[in-house]
Amino acid sequence: MSSADINQALAAYRERLRLDPRDVDALNRLGNLLSSAGQLEAAQSAYESAVALRPDVPQIHFNLGNLLQRRGRHSAARDRFREAIALHPGYAEANNNLGNALQDLGEIDAAVDAYRQAIALREDFPEACNNLGLALRKGDRHAEAAEAFGRALEINPDYAPAMVNLGLALRSLERPEQALQAFDRAQRLTPGAANVWCFKGGALLEAGRAEEARDALERCLAIEPANRTALAYRLVAMQELDERPEPSLLRDLYRHVVEEDVPCPAGFDSVIAFNDALARHARGHPTLSHDAAGRATRHGAHTGDLLSGDKGPVAELESFIVDGVRRYLVNLPMHPAHPYARYPLREWRLVAWGVVMDSGGHQIPHIHAAGWLSGVYYVRLPRCVGESAVDHAGWIEFGRSPDSLHCRAEPLTRRICPSEGGMLLFPSYYYHRTIPFESEEPRISIAFDVLPGTA
């Protein structure tokens, strides 16, 4: 529908509701139109009014769940989908979307169950098979994931997302040549897709074909200059080829990584008291999950989004993070030719999660592909962290790529000793890891991503 058609339809449904505010069908359809127009808060209000009037209609719960999921309210979305299923147990689409919400909440096993139920209810459901594969990959069950993607392709041989995801599963199974075949087929289905060039570049790196990888990644970046995964891979390819002209443009481990101290917020006697409150909130958070599948953390626990629901003291930290992000974006420490300078971020939102590491805790090298900027605030640090100038235990290191890329060249790295009350901001495409530490004291931090777009 054109914007004029949408506005005309909105006016018609609003007139219906003026005449009869209890017209549930009009409220539901109004929510659909508002959602299509990007007016998400108003759409949510319309759906909630419809649910209040007719709580026995599964379709309205389903629509509200989709809207909440789109707004990043994953717990609330999960509850709506469950209500739709309770009212209509054969609702395959609601089971599928329940799986999506559970994935976003880190409840991977439950998501797998939801997708399997959706497939049992509707065998010709390639989207559910694809989503099942994604959940299995997050649970490091890559062989099962490849089977799920293969099933999606049996149902629909032209289903490009499943073909791409099959390639990614094959990469995780260390079968890069077969992955490349899948990506070649995906390119025939979606010529010009930036992400396929990107993933193909990663497979070529894993196969030791750095020059071909560089060329594929340049094809990706010509289409999507700020693709964070491609930027990360491009730096690795340049490192492997000993190409030096551009790393200072794409990677400056000192200028691009910004360190700040967070002041004591009002209502707290000291930063120590503030951090005590943050530590209690993170460790007592209902979403805290130990050794969650699909995470970079080892010997530790993650929360879900701390900015969803009861924020507690994280609300104070959020304001400091927002200020820091705004300063970073205004005073962008990038060369004018950098993609971040050429294609600046116009709209953004935050997600944040707690990380509680135990003795032996660390994070393997990773990036935050969905983010634009990423960061971390340090809440509690074991004493050994500040004393580990030799082995750098518990420090954060930038610049080292994961073992799966089989790099031969020694990377340029920067290690930073974290400090309680300190915050780091850095481009989301920077590989980073936490060096393992041994201590009876936990290492507690709050990580965050700046995501393009609005809630």
DRENKOL-295024 format. One record per residue (C-alpha): residue number from 1; x negated, y negated, z; residue in one letter. Coordinates in Angstrom, 2 decimals. Layout:
BEGIN
    n        X        Y        Z  res
  NUM        X        Y        Z    A
...
***
This chain:
BEGIN
    n        X        Y        Z  res
    1     0.00     0.00     0.00    M
    2    -1.12    -3.55    -0.73    S
    3    -1.36    -6.04     2.14    S
    4     1.78    -7.72     0.82    A
    5     3.66    -4.40     0.88    D
    6     2.44    -3.69     4.41    I
    7     3.51    -7.12     5.63    N
    8     6.93    -6.66     4.02    Q
    9     7.33    -3.24     5.67    A
   10     6.18    -4.61     9.04    L
   11     8.78    -7.36     8.81    A
   12    11.49    -4.82     7.99    A
   13    10.68    -2.58    10.98    Y
   14    10.42    -5.55    13.31    R
   15    13.86    -6.66    12.16    E
   16    15.20    -3.15    12.88    R
   17    13.71    -3.36    16.36    L
   18    15.16    -6.82    16.93    R
   19    18.57    -5.35    16.25    L
   20    17.86    -2.18    18.24    D
   21    14.80    -2.21    20.53    P
   22    15.39     1.49    21.26    R
   23    14.99     2.58    17.62    D
   24    12.31     5.27    18.14    V
   25    11.88     5.99    14.44    D
   26    11.21     2.30    13.76    A
   27     8.69     2.13    16.62    L
   28     6.84     5.20    15.33    N
   29     6.76     3.92    11.75    R
   30     5.72     0.48    12.96    L
   31     2.81     2.12    14.80    G
   32     1.79     3.92    11.60    N
   33     1.79     0.69     9.61    L
   34    -0.06    -1.28    12.27    L
   35    -2.66     1.48    12.47    S
   36    -3.11     1.39     8.68    S
   37    -3.51    -2.40     8.88    A
   38    -6.22    -2.07    11.55    G
   39    -4.06    -3.66    14.27    Q
   40    -4.91    -0.91    16.72    L
   41    -3.84    -2.48    20.01    E
   42    -0.42    -3.37    18.60    A
   43    -0.10     0.10    17.08    A
   44    -0.85     1.68    20.46    Q
   45     1.81    -0.45    22.09    S
   46     4.38     0.65    19.49    A
   47     3.58     4.34    19.94    Y
   48     3.65     4.07    23.73    E
   49     7.07     2.43    23.58    S
   50     8.30     5.26    21.35    A
   51     6.90     7.92    23.71    V
   52     8.54     6.24    26.70    A
   53    11.91     6.40    24.93    L
   54    11.52     9.92    23.49    R
   55     8.84    11.91    25.35    P
   56    10.10    15.12    23.72    D
   57     8.94    14.31    20.15    V
   58     5.57    16.01    19.43    P
   59     4.86    13.91    16.31    Q
   60     4.78    10.68    18.31    I
   61     2.35    12.15    20.86    H
   62     0.24    13.30    17.90    F
   63     0.24     9.84    16.31    N
   64    -0.63     8.19    19.61    L
   65    -3.44    10.71    20.12    G
   66    -4.89     9.88    16.71    N
   67    -4.76     6.18    17.50    L
   68    -6.43     6.66    20.90    L
   69    -9.10     8.84    19.32    Q
   70    -9.78     6.13    16.76    R
   71   -10.19     3.62    19.58    R
   72   -12.69     5.84    21.38    G
   73   -10.25     6.75    24.19    R
   74   -11.05    10.44    23.95    H
   75    -9.67    11.57    27.32    S
   76    -6.35     9.89    26.68    A
   77    -6.27    11.29    23.14    A
   78    -6.91    14.79    24.46    R
   79    -3.93    14.46    26.79    D
   80    -1.62    13.32    23.98    R
   81    -2.62    16.22    21.74    F
   82    -2.07    18.68    24.59    R
   83     1.39    17.22    25.16    E
   84     2.20    17.58    21.43    A
   85     1.10    21.23    21.56    I
   86     3.12    21.90    24.71    A
   87     6.20    20.62    22.90    L
   88     5.33    22.44    19.64    H
   89     3.00    25.44    20.23    P
   90     2.70    26.08    16.49    G
   91     1.32    22.61    15.77    Y
   92    -1.91    23.50    13.95    A
   93    -2.89    19.89    13.19    E
   94    -2.56    18.93    16.88    A
   95    -4.84    21.83    17.85    N
   96    -7.37    20.66    15.27    N
   97    -7.31    17.07    16.52    N
   98    -7.44    18.28    20.12    L
   99   -10.69    19.97    19.15    G
  100   -12.00    16.66    17.80    N
  101   -11.22    14.88    21.08    A
  102   -12.82    17.68    23.10    L
  103   -15.94    17.52    20.91    Q
  104   -16.25    13.81    21.61    D
  105   -15.90    14.51    25.32    L
  106   -18.71    17.08    25.15    G
  107   -16.34    19.98    25.96    E
  108   -17.73    22.13    23.18    I
  109   -16.43    25.55    24.23    D
  110   -12.92    24.17    24.66    A
  111   -13.18    22.48    21.26    A
  112   -14.16    25.80    19.66    V
  113   -11.09    27.43    21.21    D
  114    -8.83    24.65    19.91    A
  115   -10.16    24.97    16.37    Y
  116    -9.83    28.75    16.41    R
  117    -6.21    28.32    17.52    Q
  118    -5.59    25.86    14.68    A
  119    -7.01    28.37    12.17    I
  120    -4.95    31.20    13.66    A
  121    -1.83    29.09    13.20    L
  122    -2.75    28.04     9.66    R
  123    -5.25    30.21     7.79    E
  124    -5.58    27.85     4.81    D
  125    -6.98    25.01     6.94    F
  126   -10.46    24.12     5.60    P
  127   -10.70    20.99     7.77    E
  128   -10.29    23.06    10.94    A
  129   -12.90    25.55     9.69    C
  130   -15.28    22.67     9.01    N
  131   -14.64    21.16    12.44    N
  132   -15.16    24.56    14.04    L
  133   -18.54    24.71    12.34    G
  134   -19.43    21.26    13.67    L
  135   -18.57    22.31    17.23    A
  136   -20.57    25.52    16.89    L
  137   -23.56    23.52    15.65    R
  138   -23.32    21.28    18.71    K
  139   -23.43    24.45    20.79    G
  140   -26.58    25.58    18.91    D
  141   -24.62    28.48    17.40    R
  142   -25.87    27.78    13.90    H
  143   -25.30    31.20    12.33    A
  144   -21.65    31.14    13.43    E
  145   -21.40    27.56    12.20    A
  146   -22.67    28.59     8.76    A
  147   -19.95    31.26     8.65    E
  148   -17.28    28.67     9.54    A
  149   -18.46    26.30     6.81    F
  150   -18.54    29.22     4.39    G
  151   -14.92    30.04     5.29    R
  152   -13.92    26.41     4.60    A
  153   -15.57    26.70     1.18    L
  154   -13.78    29.98     0.45    E
  155   -10.50    28.13     0.98    I
  156   -11.62    25.07    -0.98    N
  157   -14.83    25.50    -3.03    P
  158   -14.87    21.75    -3.78    D
  159   -14.75    20.68    -0.12    Y
  160   -17.86    18.51    -0.08    A
  161   -18.09    17.88     3.72    P
  162   -18.27    21.64     4.36    A
  163   -20.95    22.01     1.69    M
  164   -23.03    19.27     3.32    V
  165   -22.54    20.79     6.76    N
  166   -23.49    24.23     5.47    L
  167   -26.76    22.69     4.32    G
  168   -27.31    21.22     7.77    L
  169   -26.60    24.55     9.45    A
  170   -29.08    26.26     7.14    L
  171   -31.67    23.63     8.05    R
  172   -31.10    24.44    11.74    S
  173   -31.61    28.12    10.88    L
  174   -34.98    27.10     9.35    E
  175   -33.87    28.03     5.85    R
  176   -34.72    24.75     4.07    P
  177   -34.75    26.15     0.55    E
  178   -31.22    27.52     0.93    Q
  179   -30.22    24.23     2.52    A
  180   -31.53    22.41    -0.54    L
  181   -29.33    24.58    -2.76    Q
  182   -26.30    23.60    -0.66    A
  183   -27.22    19.91    -0.89    F
  184   -27.65    20.20    -4.66    D
  185   -24.13    21.62    -4.89    R
  186   -22.86    18.84    -2.61    A
  187   -24.43    16.26    -4.90    Q
  188   -22.56    17.69    -7.86    R
  189   -19.33    17.33    -5.86    L
  190   -20.09    13.81    -4.59    T
  191   -22.59    12.14    -6.95    P
  192   -24.10     9.04    -5.43    G
  193   -23.35     9.97    -1.80    A
  194   -26.06     8.42     0.35    A
  195   -25.85    10.95     3.18    N
  196   -26.53    13.90     0.85    V
  197   -29.75    12.28    -0.37    W
  198   -30.64    11.67     3.28    C
  199   -30.08    15.26     4.40    F
  200   -31.85    16.54     1.31    K
  201   -34.83    14.38     2.30    G
  202   -34.83    15.99     5.73    G
  203   -34.78    19.49     4.23    A
  204   -37.66    18.59     1.92    L
  205   -39.66    17.38     4.93    L
  206   -38.98    20.68     6.68    E
  207   -40.14    22.51     3.56    A
  208   -43.42    20.54     3.59    G
  209   -42.53    18.60     0.42    R
  210   -43.14    15.08     1.76    A
  211   -43.48    13.31    -1.58    E
  212   -40.16    14.68    -2.85    E
  213   -38.65    13.83     0.54    A
  214   -39.80    10.22     0.25    R
  215   -38.21     9.94    -3.20    D
  216   -34.89    11.41    -1.99    A
  217   -34.84     9.09     1.01    L
  218   -35.52     6.08    -1.19    E
  219   -32.51     7.11    -3.28    R
  220   -30.43     7.18    -0.08    C
  221   -31.68     3.79     1.11    L
  222   -31.03     2.22    -2.28    A
  223   -27.35     3.10    -1.73    I
  224   -27.20     2.52     2.04    E
  225   -30.19     0.41     3.15    P
  226   -29.48     0.65     6.88    A
  227   -28.82     4.40     7.07    N
  228   -30.46     5.16    10.41    R
  229   -31.23     8.83     9.77    T
  230   -32.79     7.99     6.41    A
  231   -34.90     5.23     7.97    L
  232   -36.17     7.70    10.58    A
  233   -36.99    10.34     7.96    Y
  234   -38.56     7.73     5.67    R
  235   -41.03     6.79     8.40    L
  236   -41.92    10.46     8.88    V
  237   -42.46    10.94     5.13    A
  238   -44.70     7.86     4.99    M
  239   -46.67     9.17     7.94    Q
  240   -47.14    12.55     6.25    E
  241   -48.26    10.85     3.01    L
  242   -50.53     8.42     4.90    D
  243   -48.68     5.46     3.40    E
  244   -49.32     2.38     5.50    R
  245   -47.92    -0.74     3.75    P
  246   -44.38    -0.55     5.15    E
  247   -44.52     0.90     8.69    P
  248   -44.99    -2.62    10.12    S
  249   -41.77    -3.55     8.34    L
  250   -39.66    -0.55     9.41    L
  251   -41.49     0.28    12.63    R
  252   -43.19    -2.09    15.03    D
  253   -43.38    -0.23    18.32    L
  254   -44.13    -3.42    20.24    Y
  255   -41.97    -6.12    18.62    R
  256   -38.93    -3.93    17.92    H
  257   -38.79    -2.40    21.42    V
  258   -37.67    -5.13    23.82    V
  259   -38.07    -4.85    27.60    E
  260   -35.89    -6.82    30.01    E
  261   -35.30    -6.93    33.75    D
  262   -31.65    -6.95    34.80    V
  263   -30.89    -9.49    37.54    P
  264   -28.91    -8.61    40.64    C
  265   -25.21    -9.07    39.90    P
  266   -22.89   -11.02    42.17    A
  267   -21.44    -8.93    44.99    G
  268   -24.63    -6.93    45.63    F
  269   -27.37    -7.79    48.10    D
  270   -30.14    -6.57    45.80    S
  271   -30.87    -4.67    42.60    V
  272   -31.58    -1.67    44.84    I
  273   -28.03    -1.84    46.23    A
  274   -26.66    -2.22    42.70    F
  275   -28.63     0.80    41.54    N
  276   -27.42     2.80    44.54    D
  277   -23.84     2.11    43.44    A
  278   -24.65     3.05    39.82    L
  279   -26.34     6.28    40.95    A
  280   -23.31     7.29    43.04    R
  281   -20.97     6.48    40.17    H
  282   -22.97     8.49    37.63    A
  283   -23.55    11.51    39.88    R
  284   -19.91    11.60    40.94    G
  285   -18.45    10.97    37.51    H
  286   -15.80    13.55    36.52    P
  287   -17.37    14.04    33.08    T
  288   -20.85    14.90    34.40    L
  289   -21.96    18.09    32.63    S
  290   -25.22    19.97    33.16    H
  291   -27.34    20.99    30.16    D
  292   -24.51    20.07    27.80    A
  293   -24.74    21.69    24.38    A
  294   -25.85    19.51    21.53    G
  295   -27.72    17.04    23.76    R
  296   -31.39    16.13    23.67    A
  297   -31.67    16.45    27.47    T
  298   -33.24    19.51    29.04    R
  299   -32.87    20.32    32.76    H
  300   -30.41    17.54    33.35    G
  301   -26.84    16.36    33.09    A
  302   -24.88    13.88    30.98    H
  303   -21.67    12.01    31.64    T
  304   -19.13    11.04    29.03    G
  305   -18.58     7.40    28.11    D
  306   -18.94     5.32    31.28    L
  307   -17.18     2.39    29.60    L
  308   -13.94     4.36    29.24    S
  309   -11.60     4.55    32.21    G
  310   -12.76     3.44    35.65    D
  311   -16.04     1.63    35.00    K
  312   -16.90     1.00    38.64    G
  313   -20.25    -0.81    38.96    P
  314   -21.01    -0.05    35.30    V
  315   -18.72    -2.99    34.47    A
  316   -21.39    -5.31    35.90    E
  317   -24.13    -3.57    33.95    L
  318   -22.03    -3.78    30.79    E
  319   -22.08    -7.58    30.89    S
  320   -25.89    -7.60    31.13    F
  321   -26.18    -5.11    28.28    I
  322   -23.87    -7.23    26.11    V
  323   -25.97   -10.32    26.83    D
  324   -29.16    -8.44    25.99    G
  325   -27.72    -7.09    22.74    V
  326   -26.58   -10.56    21.70    R
  327   -30.05   -11.98    22.37    R
  328   -31.62    -9.16    20.36    Y
  329   -29.30    -9.72    17.40    L
  330   -29.71   -13.50    17.44    V
  331   -33.49   -13.40    17.88    N
  332   -33.89   -10.36    15.63    L
  333   -37.54    -9.25    15.96    P
  334   -37.55    -7.93    12.39    M
  335   -39.29    -8.93     9.17    H
  336   -36.82   -10.79     6.88    P
  337   -36.97    -7.86     4.43    A
  338   -35.96    -5.34     7.09    H
  339   -32.50    -3.83     6.45    P
  340   -31.33    -5.07     9.86    Y
  341   -32.14    -8.64     8.78    A
  342   -30.76    -8.26     5.25    R
  343   -27.53    -6.56     6.37    Y
  344   -26.86    -7.96     9.86    P
  345   -24.38    -6.39    12.22    L
  346   -21.15    -8.42    12.24    R
  347   -18.97    -6.45    14.63    E
  348   -19.98    -3.93    17.24    W
  349   -18.91    -2.07    20.35    R
  350   -20.71    -0.27    23.16    L
  351   -20.70     3.25    24.49    V
  352   -22.74     4.24    27.53    A
  353   -23.46     7.45    29.38    W
  354   -25.35     8.51    32.47    G
  355   -28.33    10.87    32.34    V
  356   -29.36    12.67    35.53    V
  357   -32.56    14.72    35.17    M
  358   -33.83    17.27    37.66    D
  359   -37.36    18.57    38.11    S
  360   -38.75    19.65    34.75    G
  361   -36.30    17.31    33.05    G
  362   -37.11    15.77    29.70    H
  363   -35.60    14.82    26.38    Q
  364   -36.78    16.21    23.09    I
  365   -37.50    13.71    20.28    P
  366   -34.26    12.40    18.83    H
  367   -32.57     9.40    17.28    I
  368   -29.05     7.99    17.72    H
  369   -27.81     8.21    14.14    A
  370   -24.40     6.64    14.84    A
  371   -25.92     3.64    16.60    G
  372   -27.47     0.44    15.33    W
  373   -29.30    -0.47    18.49    L
  374   -29.83     1.84    21.42    S
  375   -31.04     1.26    24.92    G
  376   -31.51     2.54    28.42    V
  377   -31.24     1.07    31.91    Y
  378   -33.23     2.77    34.66    Y
  379   -31.28     3.38    37.85    V
  380   -33.47     5.79    39.88    R
  381   -36.99     7.04    39.19    L
  382   -39.06     9.66    41.03    P
  383   -42.20     8.27    42.64    R
  384   -44.30    10.43    40.33    C
  385   -43.20     8.35    37.33    V
  386   -45.02     5.23    38.45    G
  387   -48.04     7.29    39.50    E
  388   -48.41     9.24    36.25    S
  389   -50.79     7.07    34.26    A
  390   -52.71    10.20    33.17    V
  391   -49.94    12.62    32.17    D
  392   -47.19     9.97    31.73    H
  393   -44.65    12.21    33.49    A
  394   -41.15    10.78    33.18    G
  395   -42.22     8.03    30.77    W
  396   -40.41     7.28    27.52    I
  397   -42.35     7.74    24.28    E
  398   -41.47     6.27    20.89    F
  399   -42.65     7.42    17.48    G
  400   -42.97    11.22    17.76    R
  401   -40.69    13.23    15.47    S
  402   -39.13    16.59    16.43    P
  403   -41.00    19.86    15.93    D
  404   -38.37    20.97    13.41    S
  405   -39.81    18.58    10.81    L
  406   -43.16    20.47    10.95    H
  407   -45.25    17.30    10.69    C
  408   -48.98    17.66    10.21    R
  409   -50.06    14.04    10.64    A
  410   -50.57    12.65    14.14    E
  411   -47.94     9.93    14.65    P
  412   -48.35     6.42    15.93    L
  413   -46.70     6.35    19.35    T
  414   -46.02     4.03    22.23    R
  415   -45.42     5.18    25.79    R
  416   -43.67     2.97    28.33    I
  417   -43.57     3.48    32.08    C
  418   -39.97     2.77    33.09    P
  419   -39.10     0.69    36.13    S
  420   -35.96     0.65    38.24    E
  421   -33.79    -2.28    37.20    G
  422   -35.49    -2.44    33.80    G
  423   -33.76    -2.16    30.45    M
  424   -35.09    -1.28    27.00    L
  425   -33.51    -2.10    23.63    L
  426   -34.70    -0.53    20.39    F
  427   -33.49     0.37    16.88    P
  428   -31.37     3.52    16.94    S
  429   -33.47     5.13    14.18    Y
  430   -36.59     5.19    16.38    Y
  431   -37.49     8.70    17.46    Y
  432   -37.95     8.77    21.20    H
  433   -38.35    11.34    23.95    R
  434   -38.80    11.59    27.72    T
  435   -41.99    13.28    28.86    I
  436   -41.35    16.13    31.36    P
  437   -41.82    15.45    35.06    F
  438   -41.89    17.59    38.21    E
  439   -40.25    16.16    41.32    S
  440   -37.56    16.89    43.88    E
  441   -36.23    13.39    43.23    E
  442   -33.84    12.89    40.29    P
  443   -34.47    10.57    37.37    R
  444   -31.24     8.64    36.71    I
  445   -30.66     6.33    33.79    S
  446   -27.77     4.88    31.80    I
  447   -28.23     5.07    28.06    A
  448   -26.13     3.16    25.56    F
  449   -25.52     2.67    21.86    D
  450   -24.40    -0.36    19.93    V
  451   -22.01     1.08    17.36    L
  452   -21.01    -0.81    14.21    P
  453   -17.32    -1.76    14.12    G
  454   -14.68    -2.59    16.70    T
  455   -12.70    -0.51    19.16    A
***
